[in-house]
Structures are given as structure tokens and as C-alpha cells.
Amino acid sequence: MLHVVHHPHYVSPAAPGSSFSFDKYGLVMQALAESGADPLLHQPDPMPRAWIEAIHDPDYVDEVTACRVPPDKARRIGFPVTERVARRAFLAPGGTWLAAKLALRHGYAANGAGGSHHAMADSGAGYCVFNDLAIAANRLIVERDAARIMIVDLDVHQGDGTAVLTAGRPDIFTFSIHSERNFPARKARSSFDLGLPDDTDDADYLAALAGHLPAAIDAFAPDLILYQAGVDPHREDKLGRLALSDEGLADRDRFVMRQARRRGIPLASVLGGGYGDDRLAVARRHVESILALYEAFHDAGAPAGTGTAALLDSL
């Protein structure tokens, strides 16, 4: 059974003065229904404020809760924080935490939102309000659901907020492969970082992933992986600078899942980035990512596609 976390309030109207639309999260559910996957849906609760304040400055949490985020922070985020935006800012971390709990029970689960990896302690940034990955990882460790968590971030943008918020923690490992010349201009320091040149294609991307991820997993030995499965490395993404095809993204996701599955490590995925004028096409990419992960979870020993991907997956 495919376990997917979703809440109707993941979907929110665009905030006044912003072109950023939250309808992608509803379109993902539409595309998932169209796929015939028939997932078991789970509805998250908002993340309790205490767990958010364990990662974020309480004054900033106050600003979000009261919808009084100062203009300079709103510009950094990319939209004003309205009541609807604030509500989903609490729900997304709850969804990532719930997906992780489901993964620990079933092996794999997906949050139909999340991946707000640019949010810092005292401010959001890059369309991110609260950092659900850092919040969920910290809660899971404190409550002893996991002892060592690896955050594998393959969004086209570096997860700078996640890296900063978890820096120095021996129980959280941040792994990022991203576009070197893309946002953020000033990169943070993850546990492992690899910036790729513009127009990196399927073969070179998969070679880089195969050359570094298995060794990182073996060295850190996590008992849970949180996977930022952004689809913005796609060659048609509006904000990406890489050149992966549909099959390249699927091979990426299959490879990540097989590395987890072969080691008996549960994996929870979050959506991460994906941008374009055709938002339904973007939503379908996210669904294909979820389905590739799910299929690989149930067929960890099968070859990954054809050509380069199949060769790499045999390593």
C-alpha cells in the first residue's frame, strides 16, 4: 500500500502581491488520482508550536502565528504570510513528521508537501516559511523514533537552511547535490555538498549520485532517510539549471530508494521544488517521483531502467 500524507489546507490561494501559487499541492492529488495508484491517505495535524520553536526563533514563530511577518522577511520568503499561509506553515512539518512515522512502520511514505529547506532560524526564505525537514528530524530524534537521520536533498537548490539549522549535530547528516550556480548565491555547508554545472544531463548526474550517496550512507549508517525529492532538476523546470529528463528523474529516485531498501533503512519523501507555467505538468512530475520511489521500494533488486542507470544501480 502506498501511504501518502495530505491535508486540504496544503492548498492556499496565492498571497496578495505574490505570483507564487500553492495550487500545485492540490494538483498533485489530482495527478495521483489520475495515475490509478489508489494510495492510502493520511491527514496530518499541525506541528505543535514547541517543536517548531526547538528549531526556529520564538519571536519569528510569533510573527508567523500572528501574520505579522515584517516586509523584509516577507520579501525573503517570496510572499506575505497570510492566515492561510500561516496555517499550512504549521501543517507541512506535521506532514513530514507523520510521513516519517509511517515510513518507520511501513518502509516508505510520502508527504504531499514539505521540503522547505531554505528557512532559517529567524526568517523564511525562497518560498519556505518553517523548515519542516529540520523540525521533523529533531522531533523524531528527541522522541527516540530514530537515533541517526540522513537528509538526502536532491532539489536543484542547495538546502542551505537545513544545513545551517542542523550544523554540528552528530545525529543528523545533510547530503546535498544541487546546481552550483542556482539559488542560494551563498551556499551553506552541508555534511556533504556537490554543486553541479549548468546543463548536467542524466548520465553525469546519475554518475555523481552513484559516486557519493552509497558511501555517505554506509559511513553515517542512518536508521531513517528523509528525502527531499525536488523535481526542479528537470530540463524544463522554470527555476532549474540542470537537464534531467523524465527518465533521469525516475532513475534518480529509484537509485535513492534502492540504496535505502538494500540496507533496510526506512525512507520518507517530501515534494521539494518544481516550477513551471504548466503547474499540472509539474504536479505530474512529483507524482512520477512518488511512484518511482514506491515501485523501487517493492522491487529493490530489479535493474534501474536502461543504459547508464542500470549499470550504476548494479554497483
C-alpha positions in Angstrom: 0.0 0.0 0.0 1.3 3.5 -0.9 1.0 5.8 2.1 0.6 9.5 1.3 0.2 12.4 3.7 -2.1 15.2 2.6 -4.2 17.9 4.1 -6.8 20.1 2.2 -5.2 23.2 3.7 -1.9 22.4 1.9 -3.6 24.3 -0.9 -3.9 28.0 -0.4 -4.7 31.0 -2.7 -1.7 33.0 -3.8 -1.0 35.7 -1.2 -1.7 39.2 -2.3 1.1 40.8 -4.3 2.7 37.4 -5.0 2.8 35.2 -8.1 3.6 32.1 -6.0 0.7 29.6 -6.1 0.0 26.8 -3.7 -2.4 25.0 -6.1 0.4 22.6 -7.0 -0.3 20.6 -3.9 -3.9 20.1 -4.9 -2.9 19.3 -8.5 -0.5 16.6 -7.1 -3.5 14.8 -5.6 -5.4 15.2 -8.9 -2.5 13.7 -10.8 -2.1 10.9 -8.2 -5.8 10.0 -8.7 -5.3 10.1 -12.5 -2.4 7.6 -12.1 -4.6 5.0 -10.7 -2.3 4.5 -7.7 -5.1 4.4 -5.1 -2.9 5.5 -2.1 -4.0 5.3 1.5 -4.2 9.0 2.5 -3.3 10.2 6.0 -4.2 13.7 7.3 -1.6 15.4 9.5 -2.1 17.6 12.5 -0.3 20.9 12.7 3.1 20.6 14.2 2.9 21.7 17.9 4.5 25.0 18.4 7.1 23.7 20.9 8.7 21.6 18.2 8.8 24.5 15.8 10.4 26.7 18.5 13.0 24.0 19.1 14.4 24.9 15.7 13.1 28.4 15.0 13.4 31.6 17.0 10.2 32.0 19.1 9.9 35.7 18.0 9.8 34.6 14.4 7.2 31.9 15.2 5.2 34.7 16.9 5.4 36.7 13.7 4.1 33.9 11.6 1.4 32.9 14.0 0.1 36.5 14.2 0.6 37.0 10.4 2.8 40.0 11.2 6.0 38.9 9.4 8.0 42.1 8.6 8.2 43.2 5.0 11.9 42.4 4.7 11.3 38.8 5.8 8.2 38.5 3.6 10.4 39.6 0.6 13.0 37.0 1.6 10.2 34.3 1.8 8.8 35.5 -1.6 5.2 36.2 -0.4 3.4 37.8 2.6 2.3 35.4 5.4 -1.5 35.4 5.5 -3.7 33.4 7.8 -3.9 30.6 5.2 -0.1 30.6 4.6 0.5 30.5 8.4 -1.9 27.5 8.7 -0.1 25.5 6.1 3.3 26.5 7.6 2.3 24.5 10.7 0.7 21.7 8.7 3.7 20.9 6.4 6.1 20.0 9.3 3.3 17.9 10.8 3.0 16.1 7.5 6.7 15.4 7.1 6.8 14.1 10.7 3.8 11.9 10.0 5.3 10.6 6.8 8.4 9.7 8.7 6.4 7.8 11.3 4.6 5.9 8.6 7.9 5.1 6.9 9.3 3.7 10.1 6.2 1.4 10.3 5.8 0.6 6.6 9.2 1.3 5.0 8.1 4.2 2.7 5.7 7.1 2.9 5.4 10.4 1.1 4.4 13.8 2.3 2.4 15.6 -0.4 4.0 18.9 0.6 7.1 19.8 2.6 10.7 20.3 1.6 11.0 23.9 2.9 14.8 23.7 3.1 15.7 27.4 2.8 14.0 28.5 6.0 16.5 29.7 8.7 16.1 30.1 12.4 14.7 33.7 12.4 13.3 34.0 8.9 11.9 32.1 6.0 13.5 32.3 2.5 13.0 31.1 -1.0 9.2 30.2 -0.7 9.9 28.5 2.7 8.4 29.6 6.0 9.4 26.9 8.5 12.0 24.2 7.9 9.9 21.0 8.1 12.9 18.7 7.5 14.9 20.1 10.4 11.8 20.3 12.7 10.7 16.7 11.9 14.2 15.3 12.2 14.7 16.9 15.6 11.4 15.7 16.9 12.0 12.1 15.7 15.3 12.0 17.5 14.2 13.6 20.7 11.2 11.2 20.9 13.5 8.3 20.1 11.8 7.2 17.0 15.2 7.4 15.3 18.8 7.9 16.5 20.5 8.9 13.3 18.8 10.6 10.4 20.2 11.4 7.0 18.5 14.2 5.0 19.2 13.5 1.3 18.4 16.7 -0.6 18.4 16.3 -4.4 16.4 19.5 -5.1 18.1 21.7 -7.7 18.7 24.3 -5.0 21.0 23.7 -2.1 19.2 23.1 1.2 21.1 25.9 3.0 18.6 26.4 5.8 18.6 22.7 6.6 22.4 22.7 6.6 22.6 25.7 9.0 19.9 24.5 11.3 21.4 21.1 11.8 25.1 22.0 11.7 27.3 20.3 14.2 24.8 17.6 15.1 26.3 14.2 15.1 22.9 12.6 14.8 21.8 14.4 11.5 23.7 14.1 8.2 22.8 16.5 5.4 23.6 15.3 1.9 23.0 17.8 -1.0 23.6 17.5 -4.7 22.4 20.7 -6.4 23.0 23.2 -9.2 26.1 25.2 -8.2 25.1 28.4 -9.9 21.5 28.4 -8.8 19.9 29.9 -5.6 21.1 30.5 -3.0 24.0 32.5 -4.2 25.9 32.0 -0.9 25.9 28.3 -0.1 25.9 26.9 3.4 28.0 23.9 4.4 26.1 20.6 4.4 27.7 17.4 5.8 28.2 16.6 2.1 27.8 19.1 -0.8 28.3 18.6 -4.5 27.4 21.5 -6.9 26.9 20.6 -10.5 27.5 22.7 -13.6 24.7 24.0 -15.7 23.0 21.6 -18.1 24.2 18.5 -16.3 22.4 15.6 -18.0 21.1 12.2 -16.9 24.3 10.2 -17.2 26.5 12.7 -15.5 24.0 13.3 -12.7 23.5 9.6 -12.0 27.2 9.0 -12.1 27.7 11.8 -9.4 24.9 10.3 -7.3 26.2 6.8 -7.5 29.7 8.0 -6.8 28.8 9.6 -3.5 25.5 8.6 -1.9 26.2 4.9 -1.2 29.5 5.8 0.6 27.8 8.5 2.6 25.0 6.2 3.7 27.5 3.5 4.7 29.7 5.9 6.6 26.9 7.5 8.6 24.7 4.5 9.0 21.3 6.2 9.4 18.2 4.5 10.7 15.9 6.8 8.7 16.3 8.8 5.5 14.3 12.0 4.8 14.4 12.5 1.1 13.9 16.0 -0.5 12.8 14.7 -3.9 12.5 18.1 -5.8 11.7 17.7 -9.4 13.3 21.0 -10.4 16.5 19.4 -11.8 14.2 18.6 -14.8 15.4 20.2 -18.0 12.1 22.1 -18.5 11.9 23.5 -14.9 11.4 27.2 -14.8 13.9 27.7 -12.0 16.3 24.9 -12.6 19.6 24.9 -14.4 20.2 21.2 -14.8 19.0 19.0 -17.7 17.5 15.8 -16.4 14.8 14.0 -18.4 11.7 12.4 -17.1 13.5 9.0 -17.1 16.5 10.6 -15.5 14.4 11.8 -12.6 12.8 8.4 -12.2 16.3 6.7 -12.3 17.5 9.1 -9.6 14.5 8.2 -7.4 14.8 4.5 -8.0 18.5 4.7 -7.2 17.9 6.5 -3.9 15.2 4.1 -2.8 17.3 1.0 -3.7 20.2 2.3 -1.6 17.9 2.7 1.3 16.0 -0.6 0.7 19.1 -2.8 0.4 20.3 -1.5 3.8 16.9 -1.9 5.5 16.6 1.9 6.0 13.0 3.4 6.0 12.6 6.4 3.8 10.1 9.3 3.8 9.9 11.6 0.9 8.8 15.3 0.6 7.9 17.2 -2.5 10.5 19.9 -2.6 10.7 22.2 -5.6 9.2 22.0 -9.0 8.3 25.1 -11.1 6.7 26.0 -14.4 3.8 27.8 -16.0 2.1 24.4 -16.6 1.5 23.5 -13.0 -0.3 20.3 -13.8 2.8 19.1 -15.7 4.9 19.9 -12.6 2.4 18.1 -10.4 2.6 15.0 -12.6 6.4 15.1 -12.3 6.0 15.0 -8.5 3.6 12.1 -8.8 6.0 10.2 -11.1 8.7 10.7 -8.4 6.5 9.3 -5.7 5.5 6.3 -7.9 9.1 5.6 -8.8 10.1 5.5 -5.2 7.2 3.3 -4.3 7.9 0.8 -7.2 11.6 0.7 -6.3 10.7 0.0 -2.7 8.8 -3.1 -3.7 11.4 -4.2 -6.3 14.7 -3.2 -4.8 16.6 -5.9 -6.7 15.4 -5.1 -10.2 17.6 -3.2 -12.7 17.1 0.6 -12.8 15.8 1.4 -16.2 18.3 1.0 -19.0 21.8 2.0 -20.0 23.8 4.2 -17.6 21.2 3.9 -14.8 21.1 0.1 -14.9 24.9 -0.1 -14.8 25.2 2.4 -11.9 22.5 0.6 -9.9 24.4 -2.6 -10.1 27.3 -1.1 -8.2 
